Amino acid sequence: MRLSRAARWLIWFVSLAALCAFAVTRIDRQPINTDILGLLPAQNDSEALAKATERSRDAFIHQLLALVSGADAQQTRAAAVAARKAMLAAGLHAENSGETFDQASAVYRRHRFALLD
């Protein structure tokens, strides 16, 4: 038994409509959670760990990290300064200059092999 072309199109359309209706009923109406720490397992067993995670989340919730690169250290530093100026011109607030980066990179250089685990 061979179906007509119209019948095959009708079956295809009804199947597609049923799949779409099923998908609509399954859509979660909640906004997408962009909290990276929220993707980690819950710290129900350690109150201290939960408090530390909360402090970390609160400390970094309104921060922006801009990564720049260059052919060498001088060019990268110039790119970082230019990015900072552009962000300040756009109205973003900068709490410090590159001193914190220099301090952090010095710690990284001293302990880089231990941090690779």
DSSP file (Angstrom, degrees, kcal/mol; ACC not computed):
  #  RESIDUE AA STRUCTURE BP1 BP2  ACC     N-H-->O    O-->H-N    N-H-->O    O-->H-N    TCO  KAPPA ALPHA  PHI   PSI    X-CA   Y-CA   Z-CA
    1    1 A M              0   0    0      0, 0.0     2,-0.5     0, 0.0     0, 0.0   0.000 360.0 360.0 360.0 120.8    0.0    0.0    0.0
    2    2 A R        -     0   0    0      0, 0.0     2,-0.2     0, 0.0     0, 0.0  -0.886 360.0-136.8-108.4 131.5    1.5    3.2   -1.1
    3    3 A L        -     0   0    0     -2,-0.5     2,-0.0     1,-0.1     0, 0.0  -0.536  25.0-109.6 -84.7 150.9    0.5    6.6    0.3
    4    4 A S     >  -     0   0    0     -2,-0.2     4,-2.2     1,-0.1     5,-0.2  -0.274  30.0-107.5 -72.6 165.7   -0.1    9.6   -1.8
    5    5 A R  H  > S+     0   0    0      1,-0.2     4,-2.2     2,-0.2     5,-0.2   0.900 120.3  52.2 -61.8 -41.5    2.3   12.5   -1.7
    6    6 A A  H  > S+     0   0    0      1,-0.2     4,-2.2     2,-0.2    -1,-0.2   0.875 108.3  51.4 -63.4 -38.1   -0.2   14.7    0.1
    7    7 A A  H  > S+     0   0    0      2,-0.2     4,-2.6     1,-0.2    -1,-0.2   0.898 108.9  50.4 -67.8 -40.5   -0.7   12.0    2.8
    8    8 A R  H  X S+     0   0    0     -4,-2.2     4,-2.4     2,-0.2    -2,-0.2   0.916 111.7  48.0 -63.6 -42.0    3.1   11.6    3.3
    9    9 A W  H  X S+     0   0    0     -4,-2.2     4,-2.7     2,-0.2    -2,-0.2   0.891 111.2  51.4 -64.2 -38.8    3.4   15.4    3.8
   10   10 A L  H  X S+     0   0    0     -4,-2.2     4,-2.7     2,-0.2     5,-0.2   0.915 110.6  47.6 -64.4 -43.5    0.4   15.4    6.2
   11   11 A I  H  X S+     0   0    0     -4,-2.6     4,-2.5     2,-0.2    -2,-0.2   0.920 113.1  49.3 -63.0 -43.6    2.0   12.6    8.3
   12   12 A W  H  X S+     0   0    0     -4,-2.4     4,-2.4     2,-0.2    -2,-0.2   0.927 113.1  46.5 -61.2 -45.6    5.3   14.5    8.3
   13   13 A F  H  X S+     0   0    0     -4,-2.7     4,-2.6     2,-0.2    -2,-0.2   0.910 113.0  48.4 -65.2 -43.7    3.6   17.8    9.3
   14   14 A V  H  X S+     0   0    0     -4,-2.7     4,-2.2     2,-0.2    -1,-0.2   0.900 112.7  49.2 -64.7 -40.4    1.6   16.1   12.1
   15   15 A S  H  X S+     0   0    0     -4,-2.5     4,-2.3    -5,-0.2    -2,-0.2   0.924 112.7  47.1 -64.2 -44.1    4.7   14.3   13.4
   16   16 A L  H  X S+     0   0    0     -4,-2.4     4,-2.4     1,-0.2    -2,-0.2   0.905 112.0  50.1 -64.1 -41.7    6.7   17.6   13.4
   17   17 A A  H  X S+     0   0    0     -4,-2.6     4,-2.4     2,-0.2    -1,-0.2   0.884 110.3  50.7 -63.8 -38.9    3.8   19.4   15.1
   18   18 A A  H  X S+     0   0    0     -4,-2.2     4,-2.3     2,-0.2    -2,-0.2   0.905 110.9  48.4 -66.2 -41.2    3.6   16.7   17.8
   19   19 A L  H  X S+     0   0    0     -4,-2.3     4,-2.4     2,-0.2    -2,-0.2   0.905 112.5  48.4 -65.0 -41.1    7.4   16.9   18.4
   20   20 A C  H  X S+     0   0    0     -4,-2.4     4,-2.4     2,-0.2    -2,-0.2   0.908 111.2  50.1 -65.2 -41.4    7.2   20.7   18.7
   21   21 A A  H  X S+     0   0    0     -4,-2.4     4,-1.7     1,-0.2    -2,-0.2   0.905 111.5  48.8 -63.8 -40.9    4.2   20.5   21.1
   22   22 A F  H  X S+     0   0    0     -4,-2.3     4,-1.0     1,-0.2    -2,-0.2   0.909 111.3  49.8 -63.5 -42.3    6.1   18.0   23.2
   23   23 A A  H  X S+     0   0    0     -4,-2.4     4,-0.8     1,-0.2     3,-0.5   0.891 108.1  53.4 -64.8 -39.4    9.2   20.2   23.2
   24   24 A V  H >< S+     0   0    0     -4,-2.4     3,-0.6     1,-0.2    -1,-0.2   0.884 107.6  50.8 -64.4 -37.6    7.2   23.3   24.2
   25   25 A T  H 3< S+     0   0    0     -4,-1.7    -1,-0.2     1,-0.2    -2,-0.2   0.733 112.1  48.7 -71.6 -19.8    5.7   21.4   27.2
   26   26 A R  H 3< S+     0   0    0     -4,-1.0    -1,-0.2    -3,-0.5     2,-0.2   0.512  80.8 116.5 -97.0  -6.6    9.2   20.4   28.3
   27   27 A I    <<  -     0   0    0     -4,-0.8     2,-0.5    -3,-0.6    -3,-0.0  -0.453  66.5-129.5 -67.8 129.7   10.9   23.8   28.1
   28   28 A D        -     0   0    0     -2,-0.2    -1,-0.1     1,-0.1    -2,-0.1  -0.701  11.3-154.3 -79.7 122.8   12.1   25.0   31.5
   29   29 A R        +     0   0    0     -2,-0.5    -1,-0.1     2,-0.0    -2,-0.1   0.441  61.0 107.1 -81.0   0.7   10.8   28.5   32.0
   30   30 A Q  S    S-     0   0    0      1,-0.1     3,-0.1     3,-0.0    -2,-0.1  -0.498  79.0-103.7 -78.1 148.4   13.6   29.4   34.4
   31   31 A P        -     0   0    0      0, 0.0     2,-0.2     0, 0.0    -1,-0.1  -0.303  47.1 -88.1 -66.8 158.1   16.4   31.7   33.2
   32   32 A I        -     0   0    0      1,-0.1     2,-0.7     2,-0.0     0, 0.0  -0.491  39.4-128.7 -69.6 131.3   19.7   30.2   32.3
   33   33 A N        +     0   0    0     -2,-0.2    -1,-0.1     1,-0.1    -3,-0.0  -0.734  28.8 176.2 -85.5 115.8   22.0   29.9   35.4
   34   34 A T        +     0   0    0     -2,-0.7     2,-0.9     4,-0.0    -1,-0.1   0.260  40.1 120.4-102.6  11.2   25.4   31.5   34.5
   35   35 A D    >>  -     0   0    0      1,-0.2     4,-0.6     2,-0.1     3,-0.5  -0.672  46.1-166.0 -78.7 106.7   26.8   31.0   38.0
   36   36 A I  G >4 S+     0   0    0     -2,-0.9     3,-1.3     1,-0.3     4,-0.4   0.886  88.5  54.2 -62.9 -39.3   29.8   28.8   37.4
   37   37 A L  G >4 S+     0   0    0      1,-0.3     3,-1.0     2,-0.2    -1,-0.3   0.791  98.8  64.5 -66.2 -25.4   30.1   28.0   41.1
   38   38 A G  G <4 S+     0   0    0     -3,-0.5    -1,-0.3     1,-0.2    -2,-0.2   0.709  93.2  62.1 -68.4 -19.5   26.5   26.9   41.1
   39   39 A L  G << S+     0   0    0     -3,-1.3    -1,-0.2    -4,-0.6    -2,-0.2   0.651  87.6  90.8 -79.7 -15.4   27.5   24.0   38.7
   40   40 A L  S <  S-     0   0    0     -3,-1.0     3,-0.1    -4,-0.4    -3,-0.0  -0.395  95.8 -85.3 -75.5 157.7   29.8   22.6   41.4
   41   41 A P        -     0   0    0      0, 0.0    -1,-0.1     0, 0.0    -2,-0.1  -0.291  56.0 -94.0 -60.7 149.5   28.4   20.0   43.8
   42   42 A A        -     0   0    0      1,-0.1     2,-0.5    -3,-0.1     3,-0.3  -0.305  23.0-137.3 -66.2 147.8   26.7   21.4   46.8
   43   43 A Q    >   +     0   0    0      1,-0.2     3,-0.8    -3,-0.1     7,-0.3  -0.391  50.8 142.5-101.2  54.3   28.8   21.9   50.0
   44   44 A N  T 3   +     0   0    0     -2,-0.5    -1,-0.2     1,-0.2     3,-0.1   0.784  67.9  53.6 -66.0 -26.9   26.1   20.6   52.3
   45   45 A D  T 3  S+     0   0    0     -3,-0.3     2,-0.5     1,-0.2    -1,-0.2   0.661 106.7  51.4 -86.0 -15.3   28.6   18.9   54.6
   46   46 A S    <>  -     0   0    0     -3,-0.8     4,-1.9     1,-0.1    -1,-0.2  -0.926  52.2-175.8-130.5 109.4   30.9   21.9   55.2
   47   47 A E  H  > S+     0   0    0     -2,-0.5     4,-2.4     2,-0.2     5,-0.2   0.874  90.1  54.3 -68.1 -36.9   29.5   25.2   56.5
   48   48 A A  H  > S+     0   0    0      1,-0.2     4,-2.3     2,-0.2    -1,-0.2   0.907 109.0  47.9 -63.9 -41.6   33.0   26.8   56.3
   49   49 A L  H  > S+     0   0    0      2,-0.2     4,-2.3     1,-0.2    -1,-0.2   0.886 110.8  51.4 -66.3 -38.9   33.3   25.7   52.6
   50   50 A A  H  X S+     0   0    0     -4,-1.9     4,-2.1    -7,-0.3    -2,-0.2   0.906 111.1  47.7 -64.2 -41.3   29.9   27.1   51.8
   51   51 A K  H  X S+     0   0    0     -4,-2.4     4,-2.4     2,-0.2    -2,-0.2   0.895 111.4  50.6 -66.8 -39.8   30.7   30.4   53.4
   52   52 A A  H  X S+     0   0    0     -4,-2.3     4,-2.4     2,-0.2    -2,-0.2   0.902 110.6  49.4 -64.6 -40.4   34.0   30.6   51.6
   53   53 A T  H  X S+     0   0    0     -4,-2.3     4,-2.5     2,-0.2    -1,-0.2   0.906 110.6  50.6 -63.9 -41.2   32.3   29.9   48.3
   54   54 A E  H  X S+     0   0    0     -4,-2.1     4,-2.5     2,-0.2    -2,-0.2   0.907 110.7  48.5 -63.5 -42.5   29.7   32.6   49.1
   55   55 A R  H  X S+     0   0    0     -4,-2.4     4,-2.2     2,-0.2    -2,-0.2   0.907 112.2  49.5 -63.7 -41.3   32.4   35.2   49.8
   56   56 A S  H  X S+     0   0    0     -4,-2.4     4,-1.6     2,-0.2    -2,-0.2   0.919 111.5  48.5 -64.0 -43.3   34.2   34.3   46.6
   57   57 A R  H  X S+     0   0    0     -4,-2.5     4,-0.8     1,-0.2     3,-0.2   0.926 113.0  47.6 -62.6 -45.0   31.0   34.6   44.6
   58   58 A D  H  < S+     0   0    0     -4,-2.5     3,-0.3     1,-0.2     4,-0.3   0.849 110.0  53.6 -65.3 -33.9   30.2   38.0   46.2
   59   59 A A  H  < S+     0   0    0     -4,-2.2    -1,-0.2     1,-0.2    -2,-0.2   0.830 120.0  30.3 -70.2 -31.8   33.8   39.3   45.6
   60   60 A F  H >< S+     0   0    0     -4,-1.6     3,-1.2    -3,-0.2    -1,-0.2   0.311  87.1 101.4-112.0   8.3   33.8   38.5   41.9
   61   61 A I  T 3< S+     0   0    0     -4,-0.8    -1,-0.1    -3,-0.3    -2,-0.1   0.827  92.1  34.1 -68.3 -30.6   30.2   38.9   40.8
   62   62 A H  T 3  S+     0   0    0     -4,-0.3     2,-0.3    -3,-0.2    -1,-0.3  -0.067  96.1 111.0-114.1  33.2   30.6   42.3   39.3
   63   63 A Q    <   -     0   0    0     -3,-1.2     2,-0.4     2,-0.0    -3,-0.0  -0.802  50.2-152.9-110.9 150.6   34.1   42.0   37.9
   64   64 A L        -     0   0    0     -2,-0.3     2,-0.5     2,-0.0    -2,-0.0  -0.977   3.6-157.8-122.3 132.6   35.2   41.8   34.3
   65   65 A L        -     0   0    0     -2,-0.4     2,-0.5     2,-0.0    -2,-0.0  -0.952   6.8-167.4-112.6 122.7   38.4   40.1   33.2
   66   66 A A        -     0   0    0     -2,-0.5     2,-0.5    14,-0.0    18,-0.0  -0.947   6.5-155.9-111.3 122.8   39.9   41.2   29.9
   67   67 A L        +     0   0    0     -2,-0.5     2,-0.3     2,-0.0    -2,-0.0  -0.839  15.2 179.5 -98.7 131.7   42.6   39.0   28.4
   68   68 A V        -     0   0    0     -2,-0.5     2,-0.3     2,-0.0     8,-0.1  -0.884   5.0-168.6-126.0 159.4   45.1   40.6   26.0
   69   69 A S        +     0   0    0     -2,-0.3     2,-0.3     6,-0.1     3,-0.0  -0.954   6.9 173.6-144.0 164.5   48.0   39.2   24.2
   70   70 A G        -     0   0    0     -2,-0.3     6,-0.1     1,-0.1     3,-0.0  -0.952  47.6 -94.7-159.8 174.7   50.9   40.4   22.1
   71   71 A A  S    S+     0   0    0     -2,-0.3     2,-0.3     1,-0.0    -1,-0.1   0.829 105.5   2.4 -69.7 -31.9   54.1   39.2   20.4
   72   72 A D  S  > S-     0   0    0      1,-0.0     4,-2.3    -3,-0.0     5,-0.2  -0.853  87.6 -88.2-144.8 179.6   56.2   40.1   23.5
   73   73 A A  H  > S+     0   0    0     -2,-0.3     4,-2.5     1,-0.2     5,-0.2   0.876 122.8  51.2 -63.2 -39.4   55.9   41.4   27.0
   74   74 A Q  H  > S+     0   0    0      2,-0.2     4,-2.2     1,-0.2    -1,-0.2   0.920 112.3  45.4 -65.9 -43.7   56.2   45.0   25.9
   75   75 A Q  H  > S+     0   0    0      2,-0.2     4,-2.0     1,-0.2    -1,-0.2   0.873 113.3  50.6 -67.8 -36.9   53.5   44.7   23.3
   76   76 A T  H  X S+     0   0    0     -4,-2.3     4,-2.3     2,-0.2    -2,-0.2   0.906 109.5  50.4 -66.8 -41.9   51.2   42.8   25.7
   77   77 A R  H  X S+     0   0    0     -4,-2.5     4,-2.3     2,-0.2    -2,-0.2   0.906 110.2  50.4 -62.1 -41.7   51.7   45.5   28.3
   78   78 A A  H  X S+     0   0    0     -4,-2.2     4,-2.3     1,-0.2    -1,-0.2   0.892 110.1  50.1 -63.4 -39.3   50.8   48.2   25.8
   79   79 A A  H  X S+     0   0    0     -4,-2.0     4,-2.4     2,-0.2    -2,-0.2   0.886 109.8  51.1 -65.8 -38.4   47.7   46.2   24.8
   80   80 A A  H  X S+     0   0    0     -4,-2.3     4,-2.3     2,-0.2    -2,-0.2   0.908 110.6  48.2 -65.3 -41.8   46.7   45.9   28.4
   81   81 A V  H  X S+     0   0    0     -4,-2.3     4,-2.4     2,-0.2    -2,-0.2   0.910 112.2  49.3 -64.6 -42.0   47.0   49.7   29.0
   82   82 A A  H  X S+     0   0    0     -4,-2.3     4,-2.2     2,-0.2    -2,-0.2   0.897 111.2  49.5 -64.7 -40.1   45.0   50.4   25.8
   83   83 A A  H  X S+     0   0    0     -4,-2.4     4,-2.2     2,-0.2    -2,-0.2   0.903 110.7  50.4 -64.8 -40.6   42.3   48.0   26.9
   84   84 A R  H  X S+     0   0    0     -4,-2.3     4,-2.5     2,-0.2    -2,-0.2   0.920 110.8  48.9 -62.8 -44.5   42.2   49.6   30.4
   85   85 A K  H  X S+     0   0    0     -4,-2.4     4,-2.4     1,-0.2    -2,-0.2   0.901 111.1  50.3 -62.6 -40.8   41.9   53.1   28.8
   86   86 A A  H  X S+     0   0    0     -4,-2.2     4,-1.3     2,-0.2    -1,-0.2   0.898 111.8  47.6 -65.3 -39.9   39.1   51.9   26.5
   87   87 A M  H  <>S+     0   0    0     -4,-2.2     5,-2.5     2,-0.2     4,-0.3   0.895 112.0  49.3 -69.3 -39.2   37.2   50.4   29.4
   88   88 A L  H ><5S+     0   0    0     -4,-2.5     3,-1.3     1,-0.2    -2,-0.2   0.899 109.8  52.0 -64.4 -39.3   37.6   53.6   31.5
   89   89 A A  H 3<5S+     0   0    0     -4,-2.4    -1,-0.2     1,-0.3    -2,-0.2   0.799 105.4  56.3 -65.8 -28.1   36.4   55.7   28.6
   90   90 A A  T 3<5S-     0   0    0     -4,-1.3    -1,-0.3    -5,-0.2    -2,-0.2   0.488 126.0-101.6 -82.5  -2.3   33.3   53.4   28.4
   91   91 A G  T < 5S+     0   0    0     -3,-1.3     2,-0.2     1,-0.3    -3,-0.2   0.512  74.1 141.5  98.1   4.3   32.5   54.2   32.0
   92   92 A L      < -     0   0    0     -5,-2.5     2,-0.4    -6,-0.2    -1,-0.3  -0.561  49.6-124.3 -79.4 146.7   33.8   51.0   33.7
   93   93 A H        -     0   0    0     -2,-0.2     2,-0.5     2,-0.0    -1,-0.0  -0.770  17.8-157.7 -95.7 132.2   35.5   51.5   37.0
   94   94 A A        -     0   0    0     -2,-0.4     3,-0.1     1,-0.1   -10,-0.0  -0.943   5.5-165.4-110.3 125.1   39.0   50.2   37.5
   95   95 A E  S    S-     0   0    0     -2,-0.5     2,-0.3     1,-0.1    -1,-0.1   0.807  70.7  -2.6 -79.4 -29.2   40.1   49.5   41.1
   96   96 A N        -     0   0    0      1,-0.1    -1,-0.1     3,-0.0     2,-0.1  -0.932  66.5-117.1-152.2 173.2   43.8   49.3   40.4
   97   97 A S    >   -     0   0    0     -2,-0.3     3,-0.8    -3,-0.1     4,-0.4   0.000  63.2 -61.1 -96.8-152.1   46.4   49.3   37.7
   98   98 A G  T 3> S+     0   0    0      1,-0.2     4,-2.5     2,-0.2     5,-0.2   0.425 108.2  95.2 -78.1   2.5   48.7   46.5   36.7
   99   99 A E  H 3> S+     0   0    0      1,-0.2     4,-2.4     2,-0.2    -1,-0.2   0.915  84.6  50.5 -61.3 -40.7   50.4   46.3   40.1
  100  100 A T  H <> S+     0   0    0     -3,-0.8     4,-2.9     1,-0.2    -1,-0.2   0.896 109.8  51.4 -63.4 -38.5   48.1   43.5   41.2
  101  101 A F  H  > S+     0   0    0     -4,-0.4     4,-3.0     2,-0.2     5,-0.2   0.919 108.8  50.6 -63.3 -42.2   48.9   41.7   38.0
  102  102 A D  H  X S+     0   0    0     -4,-2.5     4,-1.9     2,-0.2    -2,-0.2   0.912 112.5  46.7 -62.2 -41.3   52.6   42.1   38.6
  103  103 A Q  H  X S+     0   0    0     -4,-2.4     4,-2.1     2,-0.2    -2,-0.2   0.931 114.4  46.9 -64.9 -45.5   52.2   40.7   42.1
  104  104 A A  H  X S+     0   0    0     -4,-2.9     4,-2.5     1,-0.2    -2,-0.2   0.895 112.3  49.5 -65.0 -39.9   50.0   37.8   40.9
  105  105 A S  H  X S+     0   0    0     -4,-3.0     4,-2.8     2,-0.2    -1,-0.2   0.846 108.0  54.3 -70.1 -31.2   52.4   36.9   38.1
  106  106 A A  H  X S+     0   0    0     -4,-1.9     4,-1.9    -5,-0.2    -2,-0.2   0.920 110.1  46.7 -65.6 -42.3   55.3   37.0   40.5
  107  107 A V  H  X S+     0   0    0     -4,-2.1     4,-1.9     2,-0.2    -2,-0.2   0.922 112.9  50.4 -63.0 -43.0   53.5   34.5   42.7
  108  108 A Y  H  X S+     0   0    0     -4,-2.5     4,-0.9     1,-0.2    -2,-0.2   0.928 108.7  51.0 -61.1 -44.9   52.7   32.4   39.7
  109  109 A R  H  < S+     0   0    0     -4,-2.8     3,-0.4     1,-0.2    -1,-0.2   0.885 111.7  47.9 -61.8 -37.3   56.3   32.4   38.5
  110  110 A R  H  < S+     0   0    0     -4,-1.9    -1,-0.2     1,-0.2    -2,-0.2   0.847 127.6  24.9 -69.8 -32.9   57.5   31.3   41.9
  111  111 A H  H >X S+     0   0    0     -4,-1.9     4,-1.6    -5,-0.1     3,-0.5   0.116  81.6 121.1-120.1  20.5   55.0   28.5   42.2
  112  112 A R  H 3X S+     0   0    0     -4,-0.9     4,-0.6    -3,-0.4    -1,-0.1   0.825  75.2  51.9 -60.9 -34.9   54.1   27.6   38.6
  113  113 A F  H 34 S+     0   0    0      1,-0.2     3,-0.5    -4,-0.2    -1,-0.2   0.858 110.1  48.7 -72.9 -32.6   55.1   24.0   38.8
  114  114 A A  H X4 S+     0   0    0     -3,-0.5     3,-0.8     1,-0.2    -1,-0.2   0.798 108.5  55.7 -72.5 -28.3   53.0   23.4   41.9
  115  115 A L  H 3< S+     0   0    0     -4,-1.6    -1,-0.2     1,-0.2    -2,-0.2   0.579  89.9  75.4 -81.0  -9.7   50.0   25.1   40.2
  116  116 A L  T 3<        0   0    0     -4,-0.6    -1,-0.2    -3,-0.5    -2,-0.1   0.575 360.0 360.0 -80.7  -8.5   50.1   22.8   37.1
  117  117 A D    <         0   0    0     -3,-0.8    -1,-0.2    -4,-0.2    -2,-0.1   0.511 360.0 360.0 -65.5 360.0   48.6   19.8   39.0
